[in-house]
């Protein structure tokens, strides 16, 4: 069973940075595209950032473009989300997701991903 474990969340003030990590196991990590999603209270889960299996392509939601950076280390089975200039509206549970099937684009739909982590809470105070 594929396992994804997120870490790095917390309570921070607006304007600071935070880095989320996702450790993947029980999969051929370098064959999986990865993504980060988030879900705020009372809202639907939304795409944040995605990265291709080898890391050559990335894609971001407009709301985080220029502030967040997704990266991966295939040697360590890790994917990261560097979040800079955090805003209160970034408050949410952040989820790591993995997709096994190849696409010629960076997947961004929640239904395109096969495996999900349990999430890590990020709270940004104003």
Secondary structure as UniProt FT lines:
FT   STRAND          3..7
FT   STRAND          10..13
FT   TURN            14..15
FT   STRAND          18..25
FT   HELIX           29..31
FT   STRAND          33..39
FT   TURN            41..42
FT   STRAND          46..51
FT   TURN            53..54
FT   STRAND          58..60
FT   TURN            62..67
FT   STRAND          68..73
FT   TURN            74..77
FT   STRAND          78..83
FT   HELIX           88..90
FT   STRAND          92..99
FT   HELIX           110..112
FT   STRAND          115..116
FT   STRAND          120..125
//
